Amino acid sequence: MKPKLSGSGIIRCHILHAKRNTPILLPMNIKPSAAFLICLLTMCACSNSGSSGIEPSNENELVPDDNKAAVRAVSVNGDAGSYTFSVTVASPDTGCSQYADWWEVLRADGSLLYRRILTHSHVTEQPFTRSGGPVQVADNEEIIVRAHMNNSGYGEQVFSGSIASGLSMQTIASSFMEALAFVDPIPADCAF
């Protein structure tokens, strides 16, 4: 287990586990010693229980954290510079006091490319899929797709990669570029 630079502004820490190799993504501005410690602690936590708390046994059966949204699937269609994304989100919505209020597409450096505002809760529709675009991104550019809850911030279950090579489920710190939560567009209100 060794943190390594991915070449895209993110440190990837691969943890060997009995079922699969689970990457954890950390921002590049974190000190290497801190990145190593985070990876090491995660590895110890995973090996002590026999299964990882961050690894689902089946990607289609993900259960989101009690108060976080999880991206379950992403499909992309269209042409370079004008893609439409369809994003499936699982979230613990209870109504306007707790709901997934957007999903977004970021560059690997954390800059916002696109945000799809969700204007209401999805209490009885879980998981749910919503499309958005056009997203102006090159097909070989590394991106991250993540979801946000109105009361608890960003979820850790994301999809990352490029359109050309494919997007896959990853785990990323919920604090990664969390200041984007204050960047427009931001939902004005919740309908229900």
CYANA upper distance limits for C-alpha pairs under 8 A (distance plus 0.5 A):
  1 MET  CA     13 CYS  CA      7.73
  1 MET  CA     14 HIS  CA      6.72
  1 MET  CA     15 ILE  CA      6.39
  1 MET  CA     16 LEU  CA      7.59
  1 MET  CA     39 CYS  CA      8.20
  1 MET  CA     40 LEU  CA      8.18
  2 LYS  CA     13 CYS  CA      6.77
  2 LYS  CA     14 HIS  CA      7.50
  2 LYS  CA     36 PHE  CA      7.51
  2 LYS  CA     39 CYS  CA      8.22
  3 PRO  CA     11 ILE  CA      6.91
  3 PRO  CA     12 ARG  CA      6.28
  3 PRO  CA     13 CYS  CA      4.93
  3 PRO  CA     14 HIS  CA      7.54
  3 PRO  CA     35 ALA  CA      7.25
  3 PRO  CA     36 PHE  CA      6.53
  3 PRO  CA     39 CYS  CA      7.62
  4 LYS  CA     11 ILE  CA      6.18
  4 LYS  CA     12 ARG  CA      5.98
  4 LYS  CA     13 CYS  CA      6.88
  5 LEU  CA      9 GLY  CA      8.15
  5 LEU  CA     10 ILE  CA      6.97
  5 LEU  CA     11 ILE  CA      5.27
  5 LEU  CA     12 ARG  CA      6.72
  6 SER  CA     10 ILE  CA      6.43
  6 SER  CA     11 ILE  CA      6.39
  6 SER  CA     12 ARG  CA      6.62
  8 SER  CA    108 ALA  CA      6.11
  8 SER  CA    109 ASP  CA      7.12
  8 SER  CA    142 GLU  CA      7.45
  9 GLY  CA     27 PRO  CA      7.14
  9 GLY  CA     28 MET  CA      5.79
  9 GLY  CA    108 ALA  CA      6.43
  9 GLY  CA    109 ASP  CA      5.51
 10 ILE  CA     25 LEU  CA      6.66
 10 ILE  CA     26 LEU  CA      6.10
 10 ILE  CA     27 PRO  CA      5.39
 10 ILE  CA     28 MET  CA      5.46
 10 ILE  CA    108 ALA  CA      7.30
 10 ILE  CA    109 ASP  CA      7.72
 11 ILE  CA     25 LEU  CA      6.22
 11 ILE  CA     26 LEU  CA      5.56
 11 ILE  CA     27 PRO  CA      6.66
 11 ILE  CA     28 MET  CA      6.26
 11 ILE  CA     35 ALA  CA      8.26
 12 ARG  CA     23 PRO  CA      6.58
 12 ARG  CA     24 ILE  CA      6.27
 12 ARG  CA     25 LEU  CA      5.40
 12 ARG  CA     26 LEU  CA      7.07
 13 CYS  CA     23 PRO  CA      5.89
 13 CYS  CA     24 ILE  CA      5.68
 13 CYS  CA     25 LEU  CA      7.05
 13 CYS  CA     26 LEU  CA      8.45
 13 CYS  CA     39 CYS  CA      6.49
 14 HIS  CA     21 ASN  CA      6.63
 14 HIS  CA     22 THR  CA      6.16
 14 HIS  CA     23 PRO  CA      4.94
 14 HIS  CA     24 ILE  CA      7.05
 14 HIS  CA     39 CYS  CA      8.40
 15 ILE  CA     21 ASN  CA      6.15
 15 ILE  CA     22 THR  CA      5.87
 15 ILE  CA     23 PRO  CA      6.84
 15 ILE  CA     24 ILE  CA      8.46
 15 ILE  CA     39 CYS  CA      7.90
 15 ILE  CA     42 THR  CA      8.42
 15 ILE  CA     43 MET  CA      6.46
 16 LEU  CA     20 ARG  CA      7.14
 16 LEU  CA     21 ASN  CA      5.37
 16 LEU  CA     22 THR  CA      7.29
 16 LEU  CA     43 MET  CA      8.29
 17 HIS  CA     21 ASN  CA      6.35
 17 HIS  CA     22 THR  CA      7.75
 17 HIS  CA     46 CYS  CA      7.99
 17 HIS  CA     47 SER  CA      7.92
 17 HIS  CA     51 SER  CA      8.34
 17 HIS  CA     52 SER  CA      8.34
 18 ALA  CA     51 SER  CA      8.35
 22 THR  CA     55 GLU  CA      7.77
 22 THR  CA    170 GLN  CA      8.05
 23 PRO  CA    170 GLN  CA      6.86
 23 PRO  CA    171 THR  CA      7.17
 24 ILE  CA     39 CYS  CA      8.22
 24 ILE  CA    170 GLN  CA      7.39
 24 ILE  CA    171 THR  CA      5.72
 24 ILE  CA    172 ILE  CA      6.21
 24 ILE  CA    173 ALA  CA      8.30
 25 LEU  CA    170 GLN  CA      8.17
 25 LEU  CA    171 THR  CA      6.87
 25 LEU  CA    172 ILE  CA      5.24
 25 LEU  CA    173 ALA  CA      7.33
 26 LEU  CA     30 ILE  CA      7.82
 26 LEU  CA     35 ALA  CA      7.76
 26 LEU  CA    172 ILE  CA      7.02
 26 LEU  CA    173 ALA  CA      6.98
 26 LEU  CA    176 PHE  CA      7.74
 27 PRO  CA    176 PHE  CA      6.91
 30 ILE  CA     34 ALA  CA      7.10
 30 ILE  CA     35 ALA  CA      6.96
 31 LYS  CA     35 ALA  CA      6.75
 32 PRO  CA     36 PHE  CA      6.61
 33 SER  CA     37 LEU  CA      6.68
 34 ALA  CA     38 ILE  CA      6.64
 35 ALA  CA     39 CYS  CA      6.70
 36 PHE  CA     40 LEU  CA      6.52
 37 LEU  CA     41 LEU  CA      6.52
 38 ILE  CA     42 THR  CA      6.61
 39 CYS  CA     43 MET  CA      6.58
 40 LEU  CA     44 CYS  CA      6.73
 41 LEU  CA     45 ALA  CA      6.64
 42 THR  CA     46 CYS  CA      6.62
 43 MET  CA     47 SER  CA      6.64
 44 CYS  CA     48 ASN  CA      6.61
 45 ALA  CA     49 SER  CA      7.31
 45 ALA  CA     52 SER  CA      7.87
 46 CYS  CA     50 GLY  CA      7.04
 46 CYS  CA     51 SER  CA      6.30
 46 CYS  CA     52 SER  CA      4.96
 46 CYS  CA     53 GLY  CA      7.33
 47 SER  CA     51 SER  CA      7.38
 47 SER  CA     52 SER  CA      7.92
 51 SER  CA     55 GLU  CA      8.07
 52 SER  CA     56 PRO  CA      8.34
 54 ILE  CA    171 THR  CA      8.03
 56 PRO  CA     61 GLU  CA      7.63
 56 PRO  CA     62 LEU  CA      6.29
 56 PRO  CA     63 VAL  CA      8.49
 57 SER  CA     61 GLU  CA      8.01
 58 ASN  CA     62 LEU  CA      7.38
 59 GLU  CA     72 ARG  CA      8.00
 60 ASN  CA     72 ARG  CA      7.63
 62 LEU  CA     72 ARG  CA      7.77
 63 VAL  CA     70 ALA  CA      8.46
 63 VAL  CA     90 ALA  CA      8.01
 64 PRO  CA     68 LYS  CA      6.66
 64 PRO  CA     69 ALA  CA      6.50
 64 PRO  CA     70 ALA  CA      5.98
 64 PRO  CA     90 ALA  CA      6.86
 64 PRO  CA     91 SER  CA      6.74
 64 PRO  CA     92 PRO  CA      7.72
 65 ASP  CA     69 ALA  CA      7.68
 65 ASP  CA     70 ALA  CA      8.32
 66 ASP  CA     92 PRO  CA      7.10
 67 ASN  CA     91 SER  CA      8.17
 67 ASN  CA     92 PRO  CA      6.65
 67 ASN  CA    149 MET  CA      8.25
 67 ASN  CA    152 SER  CA      6.80
 68 LYS  CA     91 SER  CA      6.86
 68 LYS  CA     92 PRO  CA      7.47
 68 LYS  CA    148 HIS  CA      7.91
 68 LYS  CA    149 MET  CA      6.72
 68 LYS  CA    152 SER  CA      6.94
 68 LYS  CA    153 GLY  CA      7.66
 68 LYS  CA    154 TYR  CA      7.24
 68 LYS  CA    155 GLY  CA      5.39
 68 LYS  CA    156 GLU  CA      8.21
 69 ALA  CA     89 VAL  CA      7.13
 69 ALA  CA     90 ALA  CA      6.26
 69 ALA  CA     91 SER  CA      4.82
 69 ALA  CA     92 PRO  CA      7.46
 69 ALA  CA    100 ALA  CA      6.85
 69 ALA  CA    147 ALA  CA      6.26
 69 ALA  CA    148 HIS  CA      6.64
 69 ALA  CA    149 MET  CA      6.64
 69 ALA  CA    154 TYR  CA      7.56
 69 ALA  CA    155 GLY  CA      5.40
 69 ALA  CA    156 GLU  CA      8.38
 69 ALA  CA    157 GLN  CA      8.17
 70 ALA  CA     89 VAL  CA      6.16
 70 ALA  CA     90 ALA  CA      5.77
 70 ALA  CA     91 SER  CA      6.86
 70 ALA  CA    146 ARG  CA      7.96
 70 ALA  CA    147 ALA  CA      6.92
 70 ALA  CA    155 GLY  CA      6.12
 70 ALA  CA    156 GLU  CA      7.31
 70 ALA  CA    157 GLN  CA      5.34
 70 ALA  CA    158 VAL  CA      7.15
 71 VAL  CA     87 VAL  CA      7.57
 71 VAL  CA     88 THR  CA      6.41
 71 VAL  CA     89 VAL  CA      5.13
 71 VAL  CA     90 ALA  CA      6.97
 71 VAL  CA    145 VAL  CA      8.04
 71 VAL  CA    146 ARG  CA      6.58
 71 VAL  CA    147 ALA  CA      6.78
 71 VAL  CA    155 GLY  CA      8.50
 71 VAL  CA    157 GLN  CA      6.25
 71 VAL  CA    158 VAL  CA      5.74
 71 VAL  CA    159 PHE  CA      7.29
 72 ARG  CA     87 VAL  CA      8.15
 72 ARG  CA     88 THR  CA      5.86
 72 ARG  CA     89 VAL  CA      6.12
 72 ARG  CA     90 ALA  CA      7.17
 72 ARG  CA    157 GLN  CA      8.26
 72 ARG  CA    158 VAL  CA      8.19
 72 ARG  CA    169 MET  CA      8.10
 73 ALA  CA     87 VAL  CA      6.35
 73 ALA  CA     88 THR  CA      5.47
 73 ALA  CA     89 VAL  CA      7.88
 73 ALA  CA    159 PHE  CA      8.03
 73 ALA  CA    169 MET  CA      8.42
 74 VAL  CA     85 PHE  CA      7.31
 74 VAL  CA     86 SER  CA      6.17
 74 VAL  CA     87 VAL  CA      5.11
 74 VAL  CA     88 THR  CA      6.83
 74 VAL  CA    159 PHE  CA      7.71
 74 VAL  CA    167 LEU  CA      7.95
 75 SER  CA     85 PHE  CA      6.31
 75 SER  CA     86 SER  CA      5.69
 75 SER  CA     87 VAL  CA      7.16
 76 VAL  CA     83 TYR  CA      6.99
 76 VAL  CA     84 THR  CA      6.20
 76 VAL  CA     85 PHE  CA      5.12
 76 VAL  CA     86 SER  CA      6.85
 76 VAL  CA    163 ILE  CA      7.89
 77 ASN  CA     83 TYR  CA      6.17
 77 ASN  CA     84 THR  CA      5.94
 77 ASN  CA     85 PHE  CA      7.25
 78 GLY  CA     82 SER  CA      6.76
 78 GLY  CA     83 TYR  CA      5.10
 78 GLY  CA     84 THR  CA      6.57
 79 ASP  CA     83 TYR  CA      6.09
 80 ALA  CA    136 GLN  CA      7.74
 80 ALA  CA    137 VAL  CA      6.86
 80 ALA  CA    138 ALA  CA      5.78
 80 ALA  CA    139 ASP  CA      6.17
 81 GLY  CA    134 PRO  CA      8.25
 81 GLY  CA    135 VAL  CA      6.99
 81 GLY  CA    136 GLN  CA      4.50
 81 GLY  CA    137 VAL  CA      5.34
 81 GLY  CA    138 ALA  CA      6.25
 81 GLY  CA    139 ASP  CA      8.44
 82 SER  CA    133 GLY  CA      7.76
 82 SER  CA    134 PRO  CA      5.26
 82 SER  CA    135 VAL  CA      5.77
 82 SER  CA    136 GLN  CA      5.65
 82 SER  CA    137 VAL  CA      7.67
 83 TYR  CA    133 GLY  CA      6.75
 83 TYR  CA    134 PRO  CA      5.66
 83 TYR  CA    135 VAL  CA      5.50
 83 TYR  CA    136 GLN  CA      7.20
 83 TYR  CA    137 VAL  CA      7.96
 84 THR  CA    131 SER  CA      7.26
 84 THR  CA    132 GLY  CA      6.14
 84 THR  CA    133 GLY  CA      5.13
 84 THR  CA    134 PRO  CA      5.84
 84 THR  CA    135 VAL  CA      6.81
 85 PHE  CA    131 SER  CA      5.95
 85 PHE  CA    132 GLY  CA      5.99
 85 PHE  CA    133 GLY  CA      6.85
 85 PHE  CA    135 VAL  CA      8.10
 86 SER  CA    129 THR  CA      6.95
 86 SER  CA    130 ARG  CA      6.07
 86 SER  CA    131 SER  CA      4.58
 86 SER  CA    132 GLY  CA      7.06
 87 VAL  CA    103 TRP  CA      8.19
 87 VAL  CA    129 THR  CA      5.86
 87 VAL  CA    130 ARG  CA      6.12
 87 VAL  CA    131 SER  CA      6.72
 88 THR  CA    127 PRO  CA      6.98
 88 THR  CA    128 PHE  CA      5.94
 88 THR  CA    129 THR  CA      4.59
 88 THR  CA    130 ARG  CA      7.15
 89 VAL  CA    126 GLN  CA      8.24
 89 VAL  CA    127 PRO  CA      5.98
 89 VAL  CA    128 PHE  CA      6.05
 89 VAL  CA    129 THR  CA      6.79
 89 VAL  CA    147 ALA  CA      7.62
 90 ALA  CA    126 GLN  CA      6.32
 90 ALA  CA    127 PRO  CA      4.81
 90 ALA  CA    128 PHE  CA      7.12
 91 SER  CA     99 TYR  CA      7.51
 91 SER  CA    100 ALA  CA      6.71
 91 SER  CA    126 GLN  CA      7.62
 91 SER  CA    127 PRO  CA      7.52
 91 SER  CA    149 MET  CA      8.40
 92 PRO  CA     98 GLN  CA      7.96
 92 PRO  CA     99 TYR  CA      7.33
 92 PRO  CA    100 ALA  CA      8.48
 92 PRO  CA    123 VAL  CA      8.11
 93 ASP  CA     98 GLN  CA      5.86
 93 ASP  CA     99 TYR  CA      4.81
 93 ASP  CA    100 ALA  CA      7.23
 93 ASP  CA    121 SER  CA      6.53
 93 ASP  CA    122 HIS  CA      6.54
 93 ASP  CA    123 VAL  CA      5.56
 94 THR  CA     98 GLN  CA      5.94
 94 THR  CA     99 TYR  CA      6.97
 94 THR  CA    121 SER  CA      7.79
 94 THR  CA    122 HIS  CA      8.46
 94 THR  CA    123 VAL  CA      6.12
 95 GLY  CA     99 TYR  CA      6.66
 95 GLY  CA    120 HIS  CA      8.41
 95 GLY  CA    121 SER  CA      5.87
 95 GLY  CA    122 HIS  CA      8.03
 95 GLY  CA    123 VAL  CA      6.92
 95 GLY  CA    192 PHE  CA      6.74
 96 CYS  CA    120 HIS  CA      7.52
 96 CYS  CA    121 SER  CA      6.60
 96 CYS  CA    190 CYS  CA      6.20
 96 CYS  CA    191 ALA  CA      8.00
 96 CYS  CA    192 PHE  CA      6.31
 97 SER  CA    150 ASN  CA      8.26
 97 SER  CA    151 ASN  CA      7.84
 98 GLN  CA    121 SER  CA      8.21
 98 GLN  CA    149 MET  CA      7.48
 98 GLN  CA    150 ASN  CA      6.69
 98 GLN  CA    151 ASN  CA      6.44
 99 TYR  CA    120 HIS  CA      8.07
 99 TYR  CA    121 SER  CA      5.60
 99 TYR  CA    122 HIS  CA      7.69
 99 TYR  CA    149 MET  CA      6.06
 99 TYR  CA    150 ASN  CA      6.39
 99 TYR  CA    151 ASN  CA      8.08
100 ALA  CA    118 LEU  CA      7.57
100 ALA  CA    121 SER  CA      7.20
100 ALA  CA    122 HIS  CA      8.45
100 ALA  CA    147 ALA  CA      7.52
100 ALA  CA    148 HIS  CA      6.10
100 ALA  CA    149 MET  CA      4.71
100 ALA  CA    150 ASN  CA      6.62
101 ASP  CA    117 ILE  CA      6.60
101 ASP  CA    118 LEU  CA      5.31
101 ASP  CA    119 THR  CA      7.19
101 ASP  CA    120 HIS  CA      7.83
101 ASP  CA    121 SER  CA      8.11
101 ASP  CA    147 ALA  CA      8.49
101 ASP  CA    148 HIS  CA      6.55
101 ASP  CA    149 MET  CA      6.11
101 ASP  CA    150 ASN  CA      6.10
101 ASP  CA    187 PRO  CA      7.49
102 TRP  CA    115 ARG  CA      7.20
102 TRP  CA    116 ARG  CA      5.94
102 TRP  CA    117 ILE  CA      5.02
102 TRP  CA    118 LEU  CA      5.58
102 TRP  CA    147 ALA  CA      6.39
102 TRP  CA    148 HIS  CA      5.98
102 TRP  CA    149 MET  CA      7.84
103 TRP  CA    115 ARG  CA      6.40
103 TRP  CA    116 ARG  CA      5.90
103 TRP  CA    117 ILE  CA      7.41
103 TRP  CA    118 LEU  CA      8.37
103 TRP  CA    145 VAL  CA      7.64
103 TRP  CA    146 ARG  CA      6.12
103 TRP  CA    147 ALA  CA      4.62
103 TRP  CA    148 HIS  CA      6.59
104 GLU  CA    112 LEU  CA      7.97
104 GLU  CA    113 LEU  CA      8.07
104 GLU  CA    114 TYR  CA      6.04
104 GLU  CA    115 ARG  CA      4.67
104 GLU  CA    116 ARG  CA      6.52
104 GLU  CA    145 VAL  CA      6.16
104 GLU  CA    146 ARG  CA      6.13
104 GLU  CA    147 ALA  CA      6.88
105 VAL  CA    112 LEU  CA      6.86
105 VAL  CA    113 LEU  CA      5.99
105 VAL  CA    114 TYR  CA      5.66
105 VAL  CA    115 ARG  CA      6.91
105 VAL  CA    143 ILE  CA      7.19
105 VAL  CA    144 ILE  CA      6.18
105 VAL  CA    145 VAL  CA      5.10
105 VAL  CA    146 ARG  CA      7.27
106 LEU  CA    110 GLY  CA      6.07
106 LEU  CA    111 SER  CA      5.98
106 LEU  CA    112 LEU  CA      5.09
106 LEU  CA    113 LEU  CA      5.75
106 LEU  CA    114 TYR  CA      7.59
106 LEU  CA    143 ILE  CA      5.99
106 LEU  CA    144 ILE  CA      5.58
106 LEU  CA    145 VAL  CA      6.93
107 ARG  CA    111 SER  CA      5.84
107 ARG  CA    112 LEU  CA      7.02
107 ARG  CA    113 LEU  CA      7.15
107 ARG  CA    141 GLU  CA      8.04
107 ARG  CA    142 GLU  CA      6.72
107 ARG  CA    143 ILE  CA      5.05
107 ARG  CA    144 ILE  CA      6.81
108 ALA  CA    142 GLU  CA      6.06
108 ALA  CA    143 ILE  CA      5.64
108 ALA  CA    144 ILE  CA      6.82
110 GLY  CA    176 PHE  CA      8.21
110 GLY  CA    177 MET  CA      6.47
112 LEU  CA    180 LEU  CA      8.03
113 LEU  CA    135 VAL  CA      7.36
113 LEU  CA    136 GLN  CA      7.59
113 LEU  CA    137 VAL  CA      8.16
114 TYR  CA    133 GLY  CA      7.96
114 TYR  CA    135 VAL  CA      6.58
115 ARG  CA    185 PRO  CA      7.62
116 ARG  CA    131 SER  CA      8.36
116 ARG  CA    132 GLY  CA      6.43
116 ARG  CA    133 GLY  CA      8.42
117 ILE  CA    185 PRO  CA      8.14
117 ILE  CA    186 ILE  CA      7.65
117 ILE  CA    187 PRO  CA      6.68
118 LEU  CA    187 PRO  CA      7.95
119 THR  CA    187 PRO  CA      7.34
119 THR  CA    189 ASP  CA      7.41
119 THR  CA    190 CYS  CA      5.84
119 THR  CA    191 ALA  CA      6.58
120 HIS  CA    190 CYS  CA      5.50
120 HIS  CA    191 ALA  CA      5.50
120 HIS  CA    192 PHE  CA      5.72
121 SER  CA    190 CYS  CA      7.86
121 SER  CA    191 ALA  CA      8.31
121 SER  CA    192 PHE  CA      6.52
122 HIS  CA    126 GLN  CA      7.23
122 HIS  CA    128 PHE  CA      7.83
137 VAL  CA    141 GLU  CA      7.25
139 ASP  CA    162 SER  CA      6.78
139 ASP  CA    163 ILE  CA      5.38
139 ASP  CA    164 ALA  CA      5.62
140 ASN  CA    162 SER  CA      5.85
140 ASN  CA    163 ILE  CA      6.72
140 ASN  CA    164 ALA  CA      5.82
140 ASN  CA    165 SER  CA      7.77
141 GLU  CA    161 GLY  CA      8.39
141 GLU  CA    162 SER  CA      5.96
141 GLU  CA    163 ILE  CA      7.98
142 GLU  CA    160 SER  CA      7.61
142 GLU  CA    161 GLY  CA      5.58
142 GLU  CA    162 SER  CA      5.21
143 ILE  CA    160 SER  CA      6.01
143 ILE  CA    161 GLY  CA      6.09
143 ILE  CA    162 SER  CA      6.44
144 ILE  CA    158 VAL  CA      7.30
144 ILE  CA    159 PHE  CA      6.28
144 ILE  CA    160 SER  CA      4.84
144 ILE  CA    161 GLY  CA      7.35
145 VAL  CA    158 VAL  CA      6.18
145 VAL  CA    159 PHE  CA      5.68
145 VAL  CA    160 SER  CA      6.73
146 ARG  CA    154 TYR  CA      7.73
146 ARG  CA    155 GLY  CA      7.34
146 ARG  CA    156 GLU  CA      8.27
146 ARG  CA    157 GLN  CA      7.69
146 ARG  CA    158 VAL  CA      5.36
146 ARG  CA    159 PHE  CA      7.31
147 ALA  CA    154 TYR  CA      6.41
147 ALA  CA    155 GLY  CA      6.39
147 ALA  CA    158 VAL  CA      8.05
148 HIS  CA    152 SER  CA      8.24
148 HIS  CA    153 GLY  CA      5.75
148 HIS  CA    154 TYR  CA      4.81
148 HIS  CA    155 GLY  CA      6.59
149 MET  CA    153 GLY  CA      5.48
149 MET  CA    154 TYR  CA      6.76
149 MET  CA    155 GLY  CA      8.05
153 GLY  CA    174 SER  CA      7.88
153 GLY  CA    178 GLU  CA      8.15
153 GLY  CA    181 ALA  CA      8.03
154 TYR  CA    174 SER  CA      5.63
154 TYR  CA    175 SER  CA      7.85
154 TYR  CA    178 GLU  CA      7.68
155 GLY  CA    174 SER  CA      6.05
156 GLU  CA    171 THR  CA      5.81
156 GLU  CA    172 ILE  CA      5.46
156 GLU  CA    173 ALA  CA      6.14
156 GLU  CA    174 SER  CA      5.57
157 GLN  CA    169 MET  CA      7.47
157 GLN  CA    170 GLN  CA      6.53
157 GLN  CA    171 THR  CA      5.40
157 GLN  CA    172 ILE  CA      7.14
158 VAL  CA    169 MET  CA      6.24
158 VAL  CA    170 GLN  CA      5.84
158 VAL  CA    171 THR  CA      6.48
158 VAL  CA    172 ILE  CA      7.36
159 PHE  CA    167 LEU  CA      6.27
159 PHE  CA    168 SER  CA      5.57
159 PHE  CA    169 MET  CA      4.92
159 PHE  CA    170 GLN  CA      6.10
160 SER  CA    167 LEU  CA      5.54
160 SER  CA    168 SER  CA      6.09
160 SER  CA    169 MET  CA      7.11
160 SER  CA    170 GLN  CA      7.07
161 GLY  CA    165 SER  CA      7.36
161 GLY  CA    166 GLY  CA      6.41
161 GLY  CA    167 LEU  CA      5.03
161 GLY  CA    168 SER  CA      6.98
162 SER  CA    166 GLY  CA      5.89
162 SER  CA    167 LEU  CA      6.36
163 ILE  CA    167 LEU  CA      7.02
172 ILE  CA    176 PHE  CA      7.64
174 SER  CA    178 GLU  CA      7.64
179 ALA  CA    183 VAL  CA      7.95
181 ALA  CA    186 ILE  CA      8.27
182 PHE  CA    186 ILE  CA      7.82
